[in-house]
Amino acid sequence: MAWVEKRGTKFRVRLRMPDGTVTTDSTHERRADATIRAKEIDVEVARDTFIDPRGGRTP
C-alpha cells in the first residue's frame, strides 16, 4: 500500500516493498497529484504489473 508524506514544500509517494524496505516512488508539487500516483501504485500492485522504481537506478 502506498501513502503520501509531506517533505518540505513537496509531497512524496512512499511504499513498502515485499522485502520490507520503504522506498520513494516519486515527488510532486501538489498533494492531489501525489494521492493519484499512490492510488495508481495500489492498482498496479493488485494487478501484479508494478515495476520496482529501484530497478532503473544506476549504481
Biopython code that builds the backbone (N, CA, C, O; Angstrom):
import numpy as np
from Bio.PDB.StructureBuilder import StructureBuilder

atoms = [
    (1, "MET", "N", (0.836, -1.172, 0.000)),
    (1, "MET", "CA", (0.000, 0.000, 0.000)),
    (1, "MET", "C", (0.888, 1.245, 0.000)),
    (1, "MET", "O", (1.844, 1.336, 0.770)),
    (2, "ALA", "N", (0.572, 2.167, -0.839)),
    (2, "ALA", "CA", (1.343, 3.405, -0.957)),
    (2, "ALA", "C", (0.682, 4.499, -0.130)),
    (2, "ALA", "O", (-0.526, 4.472, 0.106)),
    (3, "TRP", "N", (1.484, 5.458, 0.307)),
    (3, "TRP", "CA", (0.967, 6.594, 1.058)),
    (3, "TRP", "C", (1.722, 7.852, 0.671)),
    (3, "TRP", "O", (2.753, 7.795, 0.002)),
    (4, "VAL", "N", (1.189, 8.997, 1.104)),
    (4, "VAL", "CA", (1.746, 10.303, 0.762)),
    (4, "VAL", "C", (2.316, 10.942, 2.026)),
    (4, "VAL", "O", (1.675, 10.942, 3.077)),
    (5, "GLU", "N", (3.520, 11.482, 1.912)),
    (5, "GLU", "CA", (4.154, 12.210, 3.009)),
    (5, "GLU", "C", (4.537, 13.599, 2.528)),
    (5, "GLU", "O", (4.949, 13.776, 1.381)),
    (6, "LYS", "N", (4.400, 14.587, 3.411)),
    (6, "LYS", "CA", (4.864, 15.928, 3.076)),
    (6, "LYS", "C", (6.325, 16.026, 3.473)),
    (6, "LYS", "O", (6.699, 15.679, 4.594)),
    (7, "ARG", "N", (7.143, 16.499, 2.554)),
    (7, "ARG", "CA", (8.577, 16.660, 2.804)),
    (7, "ARG", "C", (8.961, 18.057, 2.348)),
    (7, "ARG", "O", (9.116, 18.297, 1.150)),
    (8, "GLY", "N", (9.114, 18.974, 3.281)),
    (8, "GLY", "CA", (9.382, 20.364, 2.915)),
    (8, "GLY", "C", (8.163, 20.967, 2.253)),
    (8, "GLY", "O", (7.083, 21.011, 2.843)),
    (9, "THR", "N", (8.335, 21.431, 1.025)),
    (9, "THR", "CA", (7.209, 22.015, 0.293)),
    (9, "THR", "C", (6.620, 21.037, -0.719)),
    (9, "THR", "O", (5.661, 21.371, -1.415)),
    (10, "LYS", "N", (7.185, 19.833, -0.808)),
    (10, "LYS", "CA", (6.711, 18.847, -1.781)),
    (10, "LYS", "C", (6.088, 17.654, -1.078)),
    (10, "LYS", "O", (6.207, 17.495, 0.137)),
    (11, "PHE", "N", (5.427, 16.824, -1.859)),
    (11, "PHE", "CA", (4.793, 15.621, -1.353)),
    (11, "PHE", "C", (5.421, 14.424, -2.056)),
    (11, "PHE", "O", (5.585, 14.422, -3.276)),
    (12, "ARG", "N", (5.770, 13.409, -1.271)),
    (12, "ARG", "CA", (6.379, 12.232, -1.877)),
    (12, "ARG", "C", (5.498, 11.021, -1.674)),
    (12, "ARG", "O", (4.791, 10.903, -0.673)),
    (13, "VAL", "N", (5.551, 10.128, -2.637)),
    (13, "VAL", "CA", (4.780, 8.895, -2.596)),
    (13, "VAL", "C", (5.718, 7.803, -2.094)),
    (13, "VAL", "O", (6.750, 7.528, -2.706)),
    (14, "ARG", "N", (5.352, 7.187, -0.982)),
    (14, "ARG", "CA", (6.183, 6.161, -0.359)),
    (14, "ARG", "C", (5.460, 4.821, -0.426)),
    (14, "ARG", "O", (4.231, 4.776, -0.465)),
    (15, "LEU", "N", (6.217, 3.741, -0.438)),
    (15, "LEU", "CA", (5.623, 2.421, -0.414)),
    (15, "LEU", "C", (6.579, 1.420, 0.203)),
    (15, "LEU", "O", (7.797, 1.587, 0.163)),
    (16, "ARG", "N", (5.998, 0.372, 0.776)),
    (16, "ARG", "CA", (6.782, -0.699, 1.372)),
    (16, "ARG", "C", (6.907, -1.818, 0.349)),
    (16, "ARG", "O", (5.914, -2.316, -0.181)),
    (17, "MET", "N", (8.152, -2.200, 0.084)),
    (17, "MET", "CA", (8.439, -3.242, -0.890)),
    (17, "MET", "C", (8.261, -4.613, -0.244)),
    (17, "MET", "O", (8.224, -4.711, 0.982)),
    (18, "PRO", "N", (8.151, -5.673, -1.044)),
    (18, "PRO", "CA", (7.965, -7.013, -0.477)),
    (18, "PRO", "C", (9.088, -7.454, 0.466)),
    (18, "PRO", "O", (8.855, -8.274, 1.354)),
    (19, "ASP", "N", (10.302, -6.923, 0.285)),
    (19, "ASP", "CA", (11.401, -7.306, 1.175)),
    (19, "ASP", "C", (11.393, -6.527, 2.481)),
    (19, "ASP", "O", (12.269, -6.728, 3.322)),
    (20, "GLY", "N", (10.403, -5.626, 2.669)),
    (20, "GLY", "CA", (10.257, -4.887, 3.912)),
    (20, "GLY", "C", (10.849, -3.492, 3.913)),
    (20, "GLY", "O", (10.630, -2.737, 4.860)),
    (21, "THR", "N", (11.593, -3.128, 2.879)),
    (21, "THR", "CA", (12.175, -1.793, 2.817)),
    (21, "THR", "C", (11.122, -0.781, 2.374)),
    (21, "THR", "O", (10.158, -1.128, 1.691)),
    (22, "VAL", "N", (11.319, 0.465, 2.769)),
    (22, "VAL", "CA", (10.426, 1.557, 2.367)),
    (22, "VAL", "C", (11.176, 2.408, 1.359)),
    (22, "VAL", "O", (12.330, 2.772, 1.584)),
    (23, "THR", "N", (10.525, 2.724, 0.252)),
    (23, "THR", "CA", (11.167, 3.492, -0.806)),
    (23, "THR", "C", (10.244, 4.613, -1.285)),
    (23, "THR", "O", (9.032, 4.566, -1.079)),
    (24, "THR", "N", (10.831, 5.606, -1.916)),
    (24, "THR", "CA", (10.072, 6.704, -2.507)),
    (24, "THR", "C", (9.878, 6.414, -3.986)),
    (24, "THR", "O", (10.839, 6.143, -4.706)),
    (25, "ASP", "N", (8.636, 6.473, -4.432)),
    (25, "ASP", "CA", (8.341, 6.259, -5.847)),
    (25, "ASP", "C", (8.516, 7.545, -6.631)),
    (25, "ASP", "O", (9.142, 7.540, -7.691)),
    (26, "SER", "N", (7.969, 8.658, -6.125)),
    (26, "SER", "CA", (8.025, 9.918, -6.855)),
    (26, "SER", "C", (7.742, 11.077, -5.908)),
    (26, "SER", "O", (7.278, 10.875, -4.785)),
    (27, "THR", "N", (8.028, 12.302, -6.374)),
    (27, "THR", "CA", (7.698, 13.508, -5.621)),
    (27, "THR", "C", (6.829, 14.405, -6.485)),
    (27, "THR", "O", (6.941, 14.402, -7.711)),
    (28, "HIS", "N", (5.963, 15.173, -5.836)),
    (28, "HIS", "CA", (5.000, 16.015, -6.549)),
    (28, "HIS", "C", (4.861, 17.354, -5.846)),
    (28, "HIS", "O", (5.105, 17.464, -4.645)),
    (29, "GLU", "N", (4.472, 18.360, -6.596)),
    (29, "GLU", "CA", (4.243, 19.700, -6.052)),
    (29, "GLU", "C", (2.930, 19.779, -5.274)),
    (29, "GLU", "O", (2.839, 20.494, -4.276)),
    (30, "ARG", "N", (1.914, 19.044, -5.731)),
    (30, "ARG", "CA", (0.595, 19.106, -5.107)),
    (30, "ARG", "C", (0.224, 17.773, -4.481)),
    (30, "ARG", "O", (0.550, 16.713, -5.016)),
    (31, "ARG", "N", (-0.468, 17.832, -3.334)),
    (31, "ARG", "CA", (-0.900, 16.613, -2.642)),
    (31, "ARG", "C", (-1.848, 15.799, -3.519)),
    (31, "ARG", "O", (-1.797, 14.569, -3.505)),
    (32, "ALA", "N", (-2.707, 16.468, -4.277)),
    (32, "ALA", "CA", (-3.669, 15.754, -5.122)),
    (32, "ALA", "C", (-2.945, 14.882, -6.146)),
    (32, "ALA", "O", (-3.352, 13.746, -6.389)),
    (33, "ASP", "N", (-1.886, 15.399, -6.740)),
    (33, "ASP", "CA", (-1.124, 14.606, -7.711)),
    (33, "ASP", "C", (-0.458, 13.405, -7.045)),
    (33, "ASP", "O", (-0.430, 12.311, -7.609)),
    (34, "ALA", "N", (0.072, 13.612, -5.857)),
    (34, "ALA", "CA", (0.718, 12.527, -5.132)),
    (34, "ALA", "C", (-0.296, 11.456, -4.740)),
    (34, "ALA", "O", (0.006, 10.264, -4.799)),
    (35, "THR", "N", (-1.482, 11.869, -4.345)),
    (35, "THR", "CA", (-2.529, 10.918, -3.971)),
    (35, "THR", "C", (-2.954, 10.078, -5.162)),
    (35, "THR", "O", (-3.173, 8.874, -5.030)),
    (36, "ILE", "N", (-3.072, 10.699, -6.314)),
    (36, "ILE", "CA", (-3.426, 9.957, -7.531)),
    (36, "ILE", "C", (-2.364, 8.921, -7.839)),
    (36, "ILE", "O", (-2.694, 7.782, -8.169)),
    (37, "ARG", "N", (-1.083, 9.294, -7.738)),
    (37, "ARG", "CA", (0.001, 8.344, -8.011)),
    (37, "ARG", "C", (-0.011, 7.197, -7.001)),
    (37, "ARG", "O", (0.248, 6.051, -7.368)),
    (38, "ALA", "N", (-0.307, 7.490, -5.742)),
    (38, "ALA", "CA", (-0.373, 6.440, -4.720)),
    (38, "ALA", "C", (-1.478, 5.435, -5.061)),
    (38, "ALA", "O", (-1.300, 4.227, -4.905)),
    (39, "LYS", "N", (-2.611, 5.945, -5.526)),
    (39, "LYS", "CA", (-3.704, 5.052, -5.912)),
    (39, "LYS", "C", (-3.340, 4.239, -7.149)),
    (39, "LYS", "O", (-3.711, 3.070, -7.254)),
    (40, "GLU", "N", (-2.620, 4.847, -8.081)),
    (40, "GLU", "CA", (-2.164, 4.115, -9.266)),
    (40, "GLU", "C", (-1.247, 2.964, -8.861)),
    (40, "GLU", "O", (-1.335, 1.867, -9.413)),
    (41, "ILE", "N", (-0.374, 3.217, -7.901)),
    (41, "ILE", "CA", (0.531, 2.172, -7.432)),
    (41, "ILE", "C", (-0.260, 1.025, -6.817)),
    (41, "ILE", "O", (0.042, -0.140, -7.076)),
    (42, "ASP", "N", (-1.265, 1.337, -6.008)),
    (42, "ASP", "CA", (-2.084, 0.295, -5.394)),
    (42, "ASP", "C", (-2.766, -0.570, -6.458)),
    (42, "ASP", "O", (-2.857, -1.788, -6.305)),
    (43, "VAL", "N", (-3.239, 0.055, -7.525)),
    (43, "VAL", "CA", (-3.879, -0.697, -8.612)),
    (43, "VAL", "C", (-2.845, -1.566, -9.331)),
    (43, "VAL", "O", (-3.118, -2.728, -9.634)),
    (44, "GLU", "N", (-1.659, -1.011, -9.606)),
    (44, "GLU", "CA", (-0.612, -1.777, -10.279)),
    (44, "GLU", "C", (-0.178, -2.977, -9.448)),
    (44, "GLU", "O", (0.065, -4.052, -9.995)),
    (45, "VAL", "N", (-0.079, -2.805, -8.137)),
    (45, "VAL", "CA", (0.299, -3.917, -7.266)),
    (45, "VAL", "C", (-0.794, -4.983, -7.295)),
    (45, "VAL", "O", (-0.490, -6.174, -7.360)),
    (46, "ALA", "N", (-2.053, -4.573, -7.248)),
    (46, "ALA", "CA", (-3.160, -5.525, -7.277)),
    (46, "ALA", "C", (-3.201, -6.299, -8.593)),
    (46, "ALA", "O", (-3.560, -7.477, -8.609)),
    (47, "ARG", "N", (-2.837, -5.650, -9.686)),
    (47, "ARG", "CA", (-2.824, -6.304, -10.999)),
    (47, "ARG", "C", (-1.514, -7.037, -11.276)),
    (47, "ARG", "O", (-1.377, -7.704, -12.301)),
    (48, "ASP", "N", (-0.556, -6.912, -10.365)),
    (48, "ASP", "CA", (0.766, -7.521, -10.492)),
    (48, "ASP", "C", (1.508, -6.977, -11.717)),
    (48, "ASP", "O", (2.195, -7.721, -12.417)),
    (49, "THR", "N", (1.362, -5.663, -11.970)),
    (49, "THR", "CA", (2.064, -5.010, -13.066)),
    (49, "THR", "C", (3.003, -3.919, -12.572)),
    (49, "THR", "O", (3.569, -3.178, -13.376)),
    (50, "PHE", "N", (3.172, -3.813, -11.253)),
    (50, "PHE", "CA", (4.021, -2.769, -10.678)),
    (50, "PHE", "C", (5.487, -3.073, -10.965)),
    (50, "PHE", "O", (5.943, -4.202, -10.788)),
    (51, "ILE", "N", (6.218, -2.057, -11.409)),
    (51, "ILE", "CA", (7.650, -2.190, -11.683)),
    (51, "ILE", "C", (8.400, -1.449, -10.587)),
    (51, "ILE", "O", (8.143, -0.271, -10.336)),
    (52, "ASP", "N", (9.319, -2.135, -9.944)),
    (52, "ASP", "CA", (10.098, -1.568, -8.846)),
    (52, "ASP", "C", (10.882, -0.357, -9.321)),
    (52, "ASP", "O", (11.687, -0.484, -10.243)),
    (53, "PRO", "N", (10.676, 0.828, -8.721)),
    (53, "PRO", "CA", (11.381, 2.024, -9.164)),
    (53, "PRO", "C", (12.888, 1.960, -8.922)),
    (53, "PRO", "O", (13.644, 2.716, -9.532)),
    (54, "ARG", "N", (13.327, 1.073, -8.045)),
    (54, "ARG", "CA", (14.760, 0.940, -7.770)),
    (54, "ARG", "C", (15.477, 0.193, -8.884)),
    (54, "ARG", "O", (16.707, 0.217, -8.944)),
    (55, "GLY", "N", (14.731, -0.473, -9.772)),
    (55, "GLY", "CA", (15.346, -1.262, -10.834)),
    (55, "GLY", "C", (16.080, -0.441, -11.869)),
    (55, "GLY", "O", (16.983, -0.963, -12.524)),
    (56, "GLY", "N", (15.731, 0.824, -12.045)),
    (56, "GLY", "CA", (16.343, 1.653, -13.071)),
    (56, "GLY", "C", (17.484, 2.514, -12.575)),
    (56, "GLY", "O", (18.036, 3.303, -13.342)),
    (57, "ARG", "N", (17.849, 2.382, -11.311)),
    (57, "ARG", "CA", (18.907, 3.208, -10.759)),
    (57, "ARG", "C", (20.278, 2.734, -11.240)),
    (57, "ARG", "O", (20.531, 1.536, -11.365)),
    (58, "THR", "N", (21.129, 3.674, -11.500)),
    (58, "THR", "CA", (22.492, 3.361, -11.901)),
    (58, "THR", "C", (23.383, 3.348, -10.660)),
    (58, "THR", "O", (23.418, 4.327, -9.915)),
    (59, "PRO", "N", (24.098, 2.254, -10.431)),
    (59, "PRO", "CA", (24.950, 2.187, -9.239)),
    (59, "PRO", "C", (26.143, 3.107, -9.333)),
    (59, "PRO", "O", (26.953, 3.164, -8.409)),
]
sb = StructureBuilder()
sb.init_structure("model")
sb.init_model(0)
sb.init_chain("A")
sb.init_seg("    ")
for serial, (resi, resn, name, xyz) in enumerate(atoms, 1):
    if name == "N":
        sb.init_residue(resn, " ", resi, " ")
    sb.init_atom(name, np.array(xyz, "f"), 0.0, 1.0, " ", f" {name:<3s}", serial, name[0])
structure = sb.get_structure()
